[in-house]
Amino acid sequence: MISLMRAEPRALPLELKMVERHPLGSQAFIPLGDHRFLVVVAEETENGPGEPLAFRTGPGQGVNIARNVWHGVLTPLDHLSDFAVVDRGGDGVNLEEHYYGEAFLIR
């Protein structure tokens, strides 16, 4: 499934309270311009997602987040941004969310 999304920019520092994952397929975010965005991922641990890791993409760089990888929501930096999002379509629940007990501060 391919969707077009327009996302509002967010400023750093950013409080991260929730991550999500897609157990039935990967999810790709492809910017339709040269603006950077924030990517947050977290390892699976015995107790759910671990401490998140964050990085900024390069201008125009897209990412594909593998199936079952905990990640943050689409987070453009500095500019209103348009994206093509490639996601799995079809039957089954393909979204799990996890809310951390305490927010993480991403700078």
MMTF fields as JSON, N, C-alpha, C and O atoms, coordinates in Angstrom:
{
  "mmtfVersion": "1.0.0",
  "mmtfProducer": "UNKNOWN",
  "numBonds": 427,
  "numAtoms": 428,
  "numGroups": 107,
  "numChains": 1,
  "numModels": 1,
  "chainsPerModel": [1],
  "groupsPerChain": [107],
  "chainIdList": ["A"],
  "bondAtomList": [4, 2, 8, 6, 12, 10, 16, 14, 20, 18, 24, 22, 28, 26, 32, 30, 36, 34, 40, 38, 44, 42, 48, 46, 52, 50, 56, 54, 60, 58, 64, 62, 68, 66, 72, 70, 76, 74, 80, 78, 84, 82, 88, 86, 92, 90, 96, 94, 100, 98, 104, 102, 108, 106, 112, 110, 116, 114, 120, 118, 124, 122, 128, 126, 132, 130, 136, 134, 140, 138, 144, 142, 148, 146, 152, 150, 156, 154, 160, 158, 164, 162, 168, 166, 172, 170, 176, 174, 180, 178, 184, 182, 188, 186, 192, 190, 196, 194, 200, 198, 204, 202, 208, 206, 212, 210, 216, 214, 220, 218, 224, 222, 228, 226, 232, 230, 236, 234, 240, 238, 244, 242, 248, 246, 252, 250, 256, 254, 260, 258, 264, 262, 268, 266, 272, 270, 276, 274, 280, 278, 284, 282, 288, 286, 292, 290, 296, 294, 300, 298, 304, 302, 308, 306, 312, 310, 316, 314, 320, 318, 324, 322, 328, 326, 332, 330, 336, 334, 340, 338, 344, 342, 348, 346, 352, 350, 356, 354, 360, 358, 364, 362, 368, 366, 372, 370, 376, 374, 380, 378, 384, 382, 388, 386, 392, 390, 396, 394, 400, 398, 404, 402, 408, 406, 412, 410, 416, 414, 420, 418, 424, 422],
  "bondOrderList": [1, 1, 1, 1, 1, 1, 1, 1, 1, 1, 1, 1, 1, 1, 1, 1, 1, 1, 1, 1, 1, 1, 1, 1, 1, 1, 1, 1, 1, 1, 1, 1, 1, 1, 1, 1, 1, 1, 1, 1, 1, 1, 1, 1, 1, 1, 1, 1, 1, 1, 1, 1, 1, 1, 1, 1, 1, 1, 1, 1, 1, 1, 1, 1, 1, 1, 1, 1, 1, 1, 1, 1, 1, 1, 1, 1, 1, 1, 1, 1, 1, 1, 1, 1, 1, 1, 1, 1, 1, 1, 1, 1, 1, 1, 1, 1, 1, 1, 1, 1, 1, 1, 1, 1, 1, 1],
  "groupList": [{"groupName": "MET", "atomNameList": ["N", "CA", "C", "O"], "elementList": ["N", "C", "C", "O"], "formalChargeList": [0, 0, 0, 0], "bondAtomList": [1, 0, 2, 1, 3, 2], "bondOrderList": [1, 1, 2], "singleLetterCode": "M", "chemCompType": "L-PEPTIDE LINKING"}, {"groupName": "ILE", "atomNameList": ["N", "CA", "C", "O"], "elementList": ["N", "C", "C", "O"], "formalChargeList": [0, 0, 0, 0], "bondAtomList": [1, 0, 2, 1, 3, 2], "bondOrderList": [1, 1, 2], "singleLetterCode": "I", "chemCompType": "L-PEPTIDE LINKING"}, {"groupName": "SER", "atomNameList": ["N", "CA", "C", "O"], "elementList": ["N", "C", "C", "O"], "formalChargeList": [0, 0, 0, 0], "bondAtomList": [1, 0, 2, 1, 3, 2], "bondOrderList": [1, 1, 2], "singleLetterCode": "S", "chemCompType": "L-PEPTIDE LINKING"}, {"groupName": "LEU", "atomNameList": ["N", "CA", "C", "O"], "elementList": ["N", "C", "C", "O"], "formalChargeList": [0, 0, 0, 0], "bondAtomList": [1, 0, 2, 1, 3, 2], "bondOrderList": [1, 1, 2], "singleLetterCode": "L", "chemCompType": "L-PEPTIDE LINKING"}, {"groupName": "ARG", "atomNameList": ["N", "CA", "C", "O"], "elementList": ["N", "C", "C", "O"], "formalChargeList": [0, 0, 0, 0], "bondAtomList": [1, 0, 2, 1, 3, 2], "bondOrderList": [1, 1, 2], "singleLetterCode": "R", "chemCompType": "L-PEPTIDE LINKING"}, {"groupName": "ALA", "atomNameList": ["N", "CA", "C", "O"], "elementList": ["N", "C", "C", "O"], "formalChargeList": [0, 0, 0, 0], "bondAtomList": [1, 0, 2, 1, 3, 2], "bondOrderList": [1, 1, 2], "singleLetterCode": "A", "chemCompType": "L-PEPTIDE LINKING"}, {"groupName": "GLU", "atomNameList": ["N", "CA", "C", "O"], "elementList": ["N", "C", "C", "O"], "formalChargeList": [0, 0, 0, 0], "bondAtomList": [1, 0, 2, 1, 3, 2], "bondOrderList": [1, 1, 2], "singleLetterCode": "E", "chemCompType": "L-PEPTIDE LINKING"}, {"groupName": "PRO", "atomNameList": ["N", "CA", "C", "O"], "elementList": ["N", "C", "C", "O"], "formalChargeList": [0, 0, 0, 0], "bondAtomList": [1, 0, 2, 1, 3, 2], "bondOrderList": [1, 1, 2], "singleLetterCode": "P", "chemCompType": "L-PEPTIDE LINKING"}, {"groupName": "LYS", "atomNameList": ["N", "CA", "C", "O"], "elementList": ["N", "C", "C", "O"], "formalChargeList": [0, 0, 0, 0], "bondAtomList": [1, 0, 2, 1, 3, 2], "bondOrderList": [1, 1, 2], "singleLetterCode": "K", "chemCompType": "L-PEPTIDE LINKING"}, {"groupName": "VAL", "atomNameList": ["N", "CA", "C", "O"], "elementList": ["N", "C", "C", "O"], "formalChargeList": [0, 0, 0, 0], "bondAtomList": [1, 0, 2, 1, 3, 2], "bondOrderList": [1, 1, 2], "singleLetterCode": "V", "chemCompType": "L-PEPTIDE LINKING"}, {"groupName": "HIS", "atomNameList": ["N", "CA", "C", "O"], "elementList": ["N", "C", "C", "O"], "formalChargeList": [0, 0, 0, 0], "bondAtomList": [1, 0, 2, 1, 3, 2], "bondOrderList": [1, 1, 2], "singleLetterCode": "H", "chemCompType": "L-PEPTIDE LINKING"}, {"groupName": "GLY", "atomNameList": ["N", "CA", "C", "O"], "elementList": ["N", "C", "C", "O"], "formalChargeList": [0, 0, 0, 0], "bondAtomList": [1, 0, 2, 1, 3, 2], "bondOrderList": [1, 1, 2], "singleLetterCode": "G", "chemCompType": "PEPTIDE LINKING"}, {"groupName": "GLN", "atomNameList": ["N", "CA", "C", "O"], "elementList": ["N", "C", "C", "O"], "formalChargeList": [0, 0, 0, 0], "bondAtomList": [1, 0, 2, 1, 3, 2], "bondOrderList": [1, 1, 2], "singleLetterCode": "Q", "chemCompType": "L-PEPTIDE LINKING"}, {"groupName": "PHE", "atomNameList": ["N", "CA", "C", "O"], "elementList": ["N", "C", "C", "O"], "formalChargeList": [0, 0, 0, 0], "bondAtomList": [1, 0, 2, 1, 3, 2], "bondOrderList": [1, 1, 2], "singleLetterCode": "F", "chemCompType": "L-PEPTIDE LINKING"}, {"groupName": "ASP", "atomNameList": ["N", "CA", "C", "O"], "elementList": ["N", "C", "C", "O"], "formalChargeList": [0, 0, 0, 0], "bondAtomList": [1, 0, 2, 1, 3, 2], "bondOrderList": [1, 1, 2], "singleLetterCode": "D", "chemCompType": "L-PEPTIDE LINKING"}, {"groupName": "THR", "atomNameList": ["N", "CA", "C", "O"], "elementList": ["N", "C", "C", "O"], "formalChargeList": [0, 0, 0, 0], "bondAtomList": [1, 0, 2, 1, 3, 2], "bondOrderList": [1, 1, 2], "singleLetterCode": "T", "chemCompType": "L-PEPTIDE LINKING"}, {"groupName": "ASN", "atomNameList": ["N", "CA", "C", "O"], "elementList": ["N", "C", "C", "O"], "formalChargeList": [0, 0, 0, 0], "bondAtomList": [1, 0, 2, 1, 3, 2], "bondOrderList": [1, 1, 2], "singleLetterCode": "N", "chemCompType": "L-PEPTIDE LINKING"}, {"groupName": "TRP", "atomNameList": ["N", "CA", "C", "O"], "elementList": ["N", "C", "C", "O"], "formalChargeList": [0, 0, 0, 0], "bondAtomList": [1, 0, 2, 1, 3, 2], "bondOrderList": [1, 1, 2], "singleLetterCode": "W", "chemCompType": "L-PEPTIDE LINKING"}, {"groupName": "TYR", "atomNameList": ["N", "CA", "C", "O"], "elementList": ["N", "C", "C", "O"], "formalChargeList": [0, 0, 0, 0], "bondAtomList": [1, 0, 2, 1, 3, 2], "bondOrderList": [1, 1, 2], "singleLetterCode": "Y", "chemCompType": "L-PEPTIDE LINKING"}],
  "groupTypeList": [0, 1, 2, 3, 0, 4, 5, 6, 7, 4, 5, 3, 7, 3, 6, 3, 8, 0, 9, 6, 4, 10, 7, 3, 11, 2, 12, 5, 13, 1, 7, 3, 11, 14, 10, 4, 13, 3, 9, 9, 9, 5, 6, 6, 15, 6, 16, 11, 7, 11, 6, 7, 3, 5, 13, 4, 15, 11, 7, 11, 12, 11, 9, 16, 1, 5, 4, 16, 9, 17, 10, 11, 9, 3, 15, 7, 3, 14, 10, 3, 2, 14, 13, 5, 9, 9, 14, 4, 11, 11, 14, 11, 9, 16, 3, 6, 6, 10, 18, 18, 11, 6, 5, 13, 3, 1, 4],
  "groupIdList": [1, 2, 3, 4, 5, 6, 7, 8, 9, 10, 11, 12, 13, 14, 15, 16, 17, 18, 19, 20, 21, 22, 23, 24, 25, 26, 27, 28, 29, 30, 31, 32, 33, 34, 35, 36, 37, 38, 39, 40, 41, 42, 43, 44, 45, 46, 47, 48, 49, 50, 51, 52, 53, 54, 55, 56, 57, 58, 59, 60, 61, 62, 63, 64, 65, 66, 67, 68, 69, 70, 71, 72, 73, 74, 75, 76, 77, 78, 79, 80, 81, 82, 83, 84, 85, 86, 87, 88, 89, 90, 91, 92, 93, 94, 95, 96, 97, 98, 99, 100, 101, 102, 103, 104, 105, 106, 107],
  "secStructList": [7, 3, 3, 3, 3, 3, 3, 7, 7, 5, 7, 1, 1, 3, 3, 3, 3, 3, 3, 3, 3, 7, 6, 6, 7, 7, 3, 3, 3, 3, 3, 1, 1, 1, 7, 7, 3, 3, 3, 3, 3, 3, 7, 3, 3, 6, 6, 3, 3, 7, 1, 7, 3, 3, 3, 3, 7, 7, 6, 6, 7, 7, 3, 3, 3, 7, 6, 6, 7, 3, 3, 7, 7, 7, 3, 3, 5, 1, 1, 7, 3, 3, 3, 3, 3, 3, 3, 7, 7, 1, 1, 1, 7, 7, 7, 3, 3, 3, 3, 3, 3, 3, 3, 3, 3, 3, 7],
  "xCoordList": [0.854, 0.0, 0.906, 1.883, 0.587, 1.359, 0.431, -0.653, 0.881, 0.111, 0.969, 2.197, 0.324, 1.01, 0.618, -0.56, 1.623, 1.36, 2.045, 3.141, 1.399, 2.007, 2.138, 1.164, 3.352, 3.62, 4.142, 4.99, 3.61, 4.032, 5.409, 5.694, 6.257, 7.57, 7.474, 6.545, 8.445, 8.556, 9.922, 10.896, 9.968, 11.213, 11.904, 11.255, 13.207, 14.002, 14.294, 14.422, 14.405, 14.256, 12.802, 11.865, 12.649, 11.354, 11.177, 12.085, 10.022, 9.722, 9.112, 8.096, 9.733, 9.24, 8.572, 9.214, 7.285, 6.515, 6.058, 5.77, 5.99, 5.403, 6.223, 6.75, 6.321, 6.858, 5.839, 4.956, 5.978, 5.071, 5.867, 7.034, 5.216, 5.816, 4.723, 3.543, 5.156, 4.239, 4.654, 5.627, 3.934, 4.35, 4.152, 4.683, 3.407, 3.102, 3.83, 3.685, 4.601, 5.312, 6.158, 5.968, 7.098, 7.95, 7.185, 6.06, 7.813, 7.204, 8.311, 9.319, 8.122, 9.121, 8.591, 7.418, 9.479, 9.175, 10.108, 11.327, 9.534, 10.321, 9.959, 8.846, 10.891, 10.567, 10.428, 11.169, 9.487, 9.268, 9.942, 9.608, 10.881, 11.676, 13.025, 13.369, 13.786, 15.138, 15.228, 16.322, 14.099, 14.108, 14.459, 14.118, 15.145, 15.532, 14.388, 13.49, 14.453, 13.488, 14.175, 15.272, 13.518, 14.048, 13.559, 12.384, 14.47, 14.115, 14.467, 15.575, 13.524, 13.727, 13.426, 12.385, 14.341, 14.137, 14.504, 15.236, 13.989, 14.297, 14.372, 13.563, 15.353, 15.499, 14.404, 13.877, 14.074, 13.164, 13.951, 15.043, 13.408, 14.02, 13.024, 11.914, 13.407, 12.487, 11.257, 10.198, 11.403, 10.31, 9.676, 9.063, 9.81, 9.273, 10.383, 11.55, 10.043, 11.076, 12.047, 11.655, 13.328, 14.359, 14.485, 13.597, 15.616, 15.883, 15.988, 16.684, 15.306, 15.309, 16.642, 17.364, 16.932, 18.062, 17.486, 16.541, 18.049, 17.513, 18.614, 19.765, 18.251, 19.178, 18.403, 17.207, 19.107, 18.526, 18.921, 20.065, 17.985, 18.31, 19.086, 19.106, 19.712, 20.304, 19.222, 18.119, 19.5, 18.503, 18.034, 18.853, 16.73, 16.159, 16.307, 15.863, 16.913, 17.124, 15.853, 15.203, 15.491, 14.36, 14.843, 16.034, 13.91, 14.241, 13.173, 12.011, 13.596, 12.658, 12.85, 13.929, 11.816, 11.875, 11.356, 10.225, 12.204, 11.891, 10.681, 10.325, 10.069, 8.931, 9.309, 10.386, 8.419, 8.543, 9.589, 9.939, 10.096, 11.057, 10.29, 9.495, 10.533, 9.913, 10.469, 11.676, 9.583, 10.031, 9.084, 7.941, 9.601, 8.788, 7.919, 8.025, 7.073, 6.191, 6.963, 8.054, 6.4, 7.02, 7.227, 6.276, 8.497, 8.837, 9.739, 10.961, 9.162, 9.994, 10.6, 10.026, 11.756, 12.436, 12.471, 12.775, 12.169, 12.357, 11.322, 11.04, 10.744, 9.858, 8.658, 8.758, 7.528, 6.395, 6.909, 7.577, 6.618, 7.217, 6.199, 5.306, 6.355, 5.52, 6.314, 7.513, 5.624, 6.255, 5.387, 4.159, 6.041, 5.385, 5.667, 6.808, 4.628, 4.768, 4.336, 3.22, 5.24, 4.947, 4.726, 5.601, 3.544, 3.125, 2.39, 1.937, 2.276, 1.541, 0.046, -0.44, -0.674, -2.127, -2.656, -1.885, -3.933, -4.527, -5.073, -5.102, -5.506, -6.119, -5.087, -3.888, -5.575, -4.717, -4.382, -4.393, -4.085, -3.711, -2.22, -1.418, -1.845, -0.442, 0.084, 0.944, -0.413, 0.065, 0.02, -1.014, 1.167, 1.248, 1.889, 2.845, 1.381, 1.939, 2.436, 1.87, 3.508, 4.036, 4.25, 4.886, 3.713, 3.896, 4.892, 4.683, 5.976, 6.99, 6.448, 5.605, 6.933, 6.551, 7.02, 6.34, 8.184, 8.726, 9.133, 9.619, 8.938, 9.314, 10.834, 11.534, 11.328, 12.742, 12.861, 12.003, 13.914, 14.157, 15.151, 16.286, 14.736, 15.603, 16.033, 15.206, 17.346, 17.901, 18.435, 18.932],
  "yCoordList": [-1.16, 0.0, 1.232, 1.286, 2.212, 3.453, 4.605, 4.754, 5.42, 6.589, 7.835, 7.765, 8.965, 10.254, 10.939, 11.012, 11.44, 12.086, 13.444, 13.62, 14.383, 15.685, 15.744, 15.542, 16.024, 15.998, 17.349, 17.973, 17.778, 19.025, 18.844, 17.787, 19.861, 19.748, 19.793, 20.368, 19.179, 19.207, 19.758, 19.596, 20.402, 21.023, 20.122, 19.393, 20.19, 19.522, 20.527, 21.713, 20.129, 18.78, 18.311, 19.108, 16.988, 16.356, 15.282, 14.484, 15.254, 14.19, 13.01, 13.155, 11.848, 10.635, 9.787, 9.355, 9.555, 8.777, 7.434, 6.507, 7.323, 6.142, 5.701, 6.522, 4.389, 3.799, 2.787, 2.347, 2.429, 1.467, 0.486, 0.718, -0.621, -1.565, -2.214, -2.183, -2.804, -3.428, -4.888, -5.172, -5.822, -7.218, -7.973, -9.072, -7.41, -8.135, -7.601, -8.169, -6.537, -6.003, -4.802, -4.168, -4.495, -3.323, -2.053, -2.109, -0.913, 0.382, 1.308, 1.496, 1.885, 2.787, 4.213, 4.453, 5.16, 6.587, 7.218, 7.192, 7.786, 8.361, 9.838, 10.17, 10.735, 12.159, 12.59, 12.124, 13.468, 13.974, 15.322, 16.065, 15.632, 16.858, 16.6, 15.457, 17.657, 17.524, 17.782, 17.974, 17.79, 18.075, 16.829, 15.707, 17.052, 15.956, 15.623, 16.431, 14.404, 14.03, 13.171, 12.656, 13.029, 12.278, 10.838, 10.586, 9.895, 8.48, 7.983, 8.206, 7.314, 6.745, 5.252, 4.85, 4.436, 2.992, 2.499, 3.166, 1.325, 0.744, -0.77, -1.382, -1.366, -2.818, -3.479, -2.891, -4.697, -5.516, -6.101, -6.635, -6.004, -6.595, -7.556, -7.721, -8.179, -9.071, -8.333, -8.931, -7.019, -6.204, -5.275, -4.276, -5.579, -4.703, -3.88, -4.262, -2.742, -1.939, -1.352, -0.93, -1.335, -0.765, 0.734, 1.388, 1.259, 2.694, 3.058, 2.38, 4.122, 4.482, 5.096, 5.718, 4.892, 5.52, 6.419, 6.039, 7.616, 8.571, 9.069, 9.217, 9.326, 9.952, 10.783, 10.579, 11.725, 12.564, 11.981, 11.569, 11.948, 11.505, 12.605, 13.756, 12.241, 13.234, 13.853, 13.311, 14.966, 15.59, 14.61, 14.066, 14.387, 13.513, 12.024, 11.214, 11.634, 10.218, 9.594, 10.172, 8.412, 7.668, 6.521, 6.211, 5.894, 4.746, 3.681, 3.975, 2.437, 1.319, 0.663, 0.153, 0.677, 0.091, -1.337, -1.576, -2.275, -3.693, -4.103, -3.456, -5.182, -5.761, -6.01, -6.529, -5.636, -5.894, -5.045, -5.356, -3.991, -3.098, -1.941, -1.27, -1.714, -0.585, 0.705, 0.827, 1.68, 2.967, 4.087, 3.858, 5.304, 6.483, 6.819, 6.197, 7.799, 8.245, 9.155, 9.625, 9.395, 10.25, 11.647, 12.292, 12.113, 13.354, 14.235, 14.174, 15.062, 15.988, 17.054, 17.408, 17.545, 18.607, 19.864, 19.799, 20.976, 22.3, 22.727, 23.921, 21.797, 22.186, 21.261, 20.071, 21.798, 20.98, 20.06, 20.53, 18.765, 17.823, 16.824, 16.38, 16.482, 15.481, 14.187, 14.209, 13.053, 11.744, 10.776, 10.872, 9.836, 8.625, 7.583, 7.419, 6.886, 5.856, 4.531, 4.396, 3.559, 2.224, 1.317, 1.163, 0.721, -0.043, -1.289, -1.355, -2.253, -3.476, -3.212, -2.565, -3.706, -3.664, -5.07, -6.029, -5.212, -6.534, -6.805, -5.927, -8.039, -8.455, -8.572, -8.7, -8.526, -8.683, -7.349, -6.308, -7.402, -6.2, -5.991, -6.822, -4.875, -4.616, -3.407, -2.688, -3.176, -2.054, -2.436, -2.855, -2.281, -2.401, -1.124, -0.63, -0.591, 0.616, 0.296, -0.546, 0.982, 0.838, 2.245, 3.089, 2.479, 3.753, 3.541, 2.699, 4.31, 4.223, 4.797, 5.694, 4.278, 4.793, 6.232, 7.029, 6.555, 7.922, 8.304, 7.465, 9.564, 10.044, 10.135, 10.39, 9.926, 10.14, 11.493, 11.868, 12.231, 13.53, 13.366, 12.945, 13.693, 13.622, 15.032, 15.922, 15.224, 16.569, 16.707, 17.772],
  "zCoordList": [0.0, 0.0, 0.0, 0.748, -0.83, -0.896, -0.529, -1.093, 0.434, 0.873, 0.724, 0.779, 0.537, 0.572, 1.872, 2.219, 2.587, 3.879, 3.926, 3.393, 4.56, 4.859, 6.368, 7.093, 6.841, 8.28, 8.75, 8.111, 9.886, 10.518, 11.161, 11.722, 11.083, 11.707, 13.229, 13.796, 13.863, 15.319, 15.677, 14.941, 16.809, 17.26, 18.284, 19.035, 18.294, 19.326, 20.416, 20.112, 21.647, 22.155, 22.08, 22.114, 21.976, 21.801, 22.864, 23.096, 23.508, 24.467, 23.723, 23.042, 23.855, 23.234, 24.304, 25.261, 24.133, 25.113, 24.543, 25.3, 23.203, 22.583, 21.383, 20.633, 21.217, 19.994, 19.489, 20.226, 18.225, 17.626, 16.784, 16.471, 16.42, 15.488, 14.661, 15.008, 13.554, 12.61, 12.45, 11.752, 13.082, 13.1, 11.78, 11.619, 10.847, 9.613, 8.381, 7.299, 8.512, 7.351, 7.699, 8.736, 6.819, 7.021, 6.661, 6.164, 6.919, 6.61, 6.12, 6.802, 4.937, 4.36, 4.343, 4.055, 4.658, 4.607, 3.588, 3.755, 2.529, 1.441, 1.329, 0.92, 1.69, 1.606, 0.147, -0.719, -0.115, -1.462, -1.655, -2.579, -0.791, -0.871, -0.226, 0.074, -0.015, 0.533, 2.032, 2.562, 2.712, 4.142, 4.95, 4.574, 6.065, 6.95, 7.909, 8.148, 8.448, 9.474, 10.516, 10.299, 11.637, 12.767, 12.685, 12.42, 12.916, 12.976, 14.369, 14.857, 15.0, 16.335, 16.248, 15.728, 16.76, 16.816, 18.211, 18.942, 18.572, 19.878, 19.741, 19.045, 20.413, 20.411, 21.235, 22.179, 20.867, 21.665, 22.842, 22.651, 24.041, 25.226, 25.855, 25.349, 26.935, 27.655, 28.158, 28.347, 28.375, 28.934, 27.909, 28.286, 26.627, 25.587, 24.974, 25.06, 24.347, 23.695, 24.713, 25.801, 24.332, 25.182, 24.981, 24.435, 25.438, 25.312, 23.838, 23.083, 23.421, 22.0, 21.552, 22.332, 20.272, 19.587, 18.517, 17.825, 18.373, 17.407, 16.483, 16.894, 15.232, 14.299, 13.299, 13.088, 12.684, 11.635, 10.288, 10.096, 9.364, 8.019, 7.297, 7.734, 6.207, 5.324, 4.461, 4.386, 3.808, 2.935, 1.854, 1.113, 1.763, 0.752, 1.027, 0.214, 2.14, 2.462, 3.009, 3.88, 2.504, 3.02, 3.897, 3.93, 4.607, 5.448, 5.277, 4.997, 5.452, 5.514, 6.875, 7.177, 7.684, 9.021, 8.911, 8.488, 9.3, 9.135, 9.964, 10.948, 9.541, 10.249, 11.705, 11.998, 12.606, 14.042, 14.762, 15.901, 14.142, 14.795, 15.442, 14.783, 16.733, 17.436, 16.866, 16.654, 16.614, 16.051, 16.459, 16.853, 16.349, 16.615, 15.408, 14.351, 15.587, 14.504, 13.549, 13.873, 12.394, 11.378, 11.959, 12.4, 11.956, 12.648, 11.791, 11.929, 10.901, 10.139, 11.06, 12.089, 10.669, 11.412, 10.552, 9.361, 11.139, 10.521, 9.48, 9.373, 8.705, 7.605, 7.496, 7.796, 7.071, 6.661, 5.558, 4.637, 5.627, 4.685, 4.16, 4.882, 2.887, 2.237, 2.087, 1.809, 2.276, 2.213, 1.43, 1.442, 0.744, 0.275, 1.353, 1.785, 1.779, 2.813, 2.198, 1.696, 2.246, 1.73, 2.928, 3.779, 2.981, 4.147, 3.674, 2.531, 4.538, 4.221, 4.277, 5.204, 3.298, 3.317, 3.565, 3.535, 3.805, 3.942, 5.325, 6.188, 5.519, 6.772, 7.884, 7.634, 9.101, 10.274, 10.904, 10.248, 12.185, 12.932, 12.767, 13.194, 12.143, 11.843, 12.598, 12.09, 13.788, 14.599, 16.069, 16.589, 16.733, 18.187, 18.699, 18.103, 19.785, 20.402, 21.803, 22.501, 22.204, 23.56, 24.127, 23.497, 25.318, 26.01, 27.142, 28.015, 27.12, 28.163, 29.468, 29.454, 30.597, 31.904, 32.111, 32.759, 31.556, 31.589, 30.179, 29.421, 29.823, 28.497, 28.369, 29.349, 27.167, 26.833, 26.162, 25.362, 26.479, 25.858, 24.729, 24.954, 23.517, 22.339, 22.006, 21.807, 21.947, 21.692, 20.298, 19.93]
}
